Each structure stands twice: as C-alpha cells, then as structure tokens.
Amino acid sequence: MPALVAVAGWLLAGCSSISDASRCGPAPSAEVSQADLYGSYSGPHGARLDLTAVGGTSVMFSVEGWPKEDGPEILTEDVSTFDGGGIWKLLNPPGEDGKVGLAFSGPDPSARSATVTELLVGKEDGHTVLFARLGDPDVCRTFRLAP
C-alpha cells in the first residue's frame, strides 16, 4: 500500500508540473486571427520578426538576428544568428491557444535546422506578444517577442 501511495503522489506531482509549465510566459490568447498578428516584433539581443500579408492568403515573414538554436542558449548574447524569411501560418484550431508556424525558405541551411519555428501567441499589458518556451519545463525560460 505505501508503494501505491508513493506512485499516486508522484503522478499528482507530475500533473502539477505540467500545469505549472503551461503558465510559463505571457497569458495565452485563443482569440487570434492572422490579421491580428501582422507587424514587427522585437526580441532579445536584436532579434526581429516581421509578419506581413502579401495579398489573399499569402503571408510572409522575415527575421533579422534570429537564433540558430532553439534551446535556452538563445537567451545569451553570444548566440549565433541569421537573417532569413519564408511563409508563416496559424497552426492552432479555432478556440485553442494561438500558435504561429514559421516555414523558412532560401539558401541558408541554418533556417531549416535547429531554430525556433513555432511561437505561441499571448497577451501582455494589453499587447499581443509571441513567445517560445525553452528547455526544461520545470524552469520557466521564454524567448519573447513584443511589438
């Protein structure tokens, strides 16, 4: 019986940390459309993301100073970066928390390797922000981009 209690306690602790991880970063935003996201966003150490509409359903993005990694090391000043672009889209079904997908194109292989390609949509101080949770979910680290 004590072993069963220990396992049950461990399972509950695991659930608790999952819900804590979901609270890491800005408050998520489910009510979002592509038009809500057009614009420029700035992040750590000069990272910049521009989301634009070309016309119709074509939506493009460009990045400057974008990290070549996707883990917590991208928050350091000496992370390697690149400039690039491609097509973006909303990945979430209606009613679920907003998520933006970035599909890089072009000759730079860095753009198709380990880099941030999905960003969550959140609200902070009444403004839309984009962010990615990085690394260990028990340690709250986010790559945050704000208008």
C-alpha positions in Angstrom: 0.0 0.0 0.0 2.8 2.6 0.8 4.2 1.9 -2.7 0.8 2.7 -4.3 0.6 5.9 -2.3 4.1 6.9 -3.4 3.2 6.2 -7.1 0.0 8.2 -6.8 1.8 11.1 -5.2 4.4 11.0 -8.0 1.7 11.1 -10.7 0.0 14.0 -9.0 3.3 15.9 -8.8 3.8 15.3 -12.5 0.4 16.7 -13.3 1.2 19.7 -11.2 4.4 20.5 -13.0 2.7 20.2 -16.4 0.1 22.8 -15.4 2.9 25.0 -14.0 4.7 24.8 -17.3 1.6 25.9 -19.2 1.6 29.1 -17.1 5.2 29.9 -18.1 5.3 33.0 -20.2 2.6 35.5 -21.1 -1.1 34.6 -20.8 -2.1 32.5 -23.9 -4.5 34.0 -26.4 -7.0 31.8 -28.2 -8.9 34.6 -29.9 -6.4 35.5 -32.6 -6.5 35.8 -36.4 -3.8 36.3 -38.9 -4.7 39.9 -39.3 -4.2 40.4 -35.5 -0.6 39.4 -35.9 0.7 41.5 -38.8 3.5 43.8 -37.8 7.0 43.9 -36.3 8.2 42.1 -33.2 11.5 42.6 -31.3 13.2 40.0 -29.1 16.3 39.5 -27.1 19.7 40.7 -28.4 18.3 42.4 -31.5 16.1 39.5 -32.8 13.4 40.9 -35.1 10.4 39.2 -36.7 8.1 40.9 -39.3 4.8 39.2 -40.2 3.3 40.6 -43.4 0.4 39.9 -45.8 1.3 39.7 -49.5 -2.2 39.5 -50.7 -5.0 37.0 -50.5 -4.0 34.1 -48.2 -0.2 34.6 -48.8 1.5 35.6 -45.6 5.3 36.1 -45.4 7.8 36.7 -42.7 11.3 38.0 -42.4 13.7 37.7 -39.5 16.9 39.5 -38.6 19.3 38.4 -35.9 17.3 35.1 -35.5 18.9 32.5 -33.3 20.4 29.4 -35.0 19.4 27.3 -31.9 16.1 26.5 -30.2 17.1 25.9 -26.6 17.7 28.2 -23.6 21.1 29.2 -25.0 19.3 31.5 -27.4 18.9 33.9 -24.5 22.6 34.5 -24.2 24.3 37.4 -26.0 26.8 35.3 -28.0 24.3 33.0 -29.7 24.8 32.6 -33.5 22.1 34.3 -35.6 21.0 34.6 -39.2 18.7 36.7 -41.4 16.0 35.0 -43.5 12.4 34.6 -44.2 9.6 32.4 -45.6 5.9 31.8 -45.1 4.0 31.7 -41.8 0.6 30.5 -40.7 -1.6 29.9 -37.7 -1.3 26.3 -36.5 -4.0 26.2 -33.9 -7.6 25.1 -34.4 -10.2 27.7 -33.6 -10.7 28.2 -29.9 -7.3 26.8 -28.9 -4.3 28.8 -27.8 -2.7 30.7 -30.7 0.4 29.2 -32.3 2.3 30.6 -35.2 4.4 28.3 -37.5 7.4 29.6 -39.4 8.5 27.8 -42.6 11.9 29.2 -43.6 12.9 29.2 -47.2 16.1 30.2 -49.0 19.6 29.0 -49.3 20.7 29.3 -45.7 20.7 25.8 -44.2 20.6 27.4 -40.7 17.0 28.3 -41.5 16.0 24.7 -41.8 17.9 23.2 -38.8 17.5 23.7 -35.1 15.9 27.1 -34.8 12.7 28.5 -33.3 9.9 27.6 -35.8 6.8 27.7 -33.6 5.7 30.6 -31.4 2.8 30.8 -29.0 0.5 33.8 -29.1 0.0 35.6 -25.8 -1.3 38.9 -24.3 0.8 41.0 -22.0 -0.2 44.5 -20.8 -2.9 44.5 -23.5 -0.5 43.8 -26.3 -0.1 40.7 -28.4 3.3 39.0 -27.9 4.8 36.0 -29.5 6.9 33.6 -27.4 8.5 30.1 -27.2 9.1 28.1 -24.1 12.7 26.9 -23.9 14.3 23.9 -22.4 13.3 22.2 -19.1 9.5 22.8 -18.4 10.3 22.9 -14.7 12.4 26.1 -15.3 10.4 28.9 -16.9 12.5 30.4 -19.7 10.9 32.1 -22.7 12.1 33.6 -26.0 9.7 36.6 -26.1 9.0 39.0 -29.0 6.9 42.1 -28.4 5.6 44.9 -30.8 
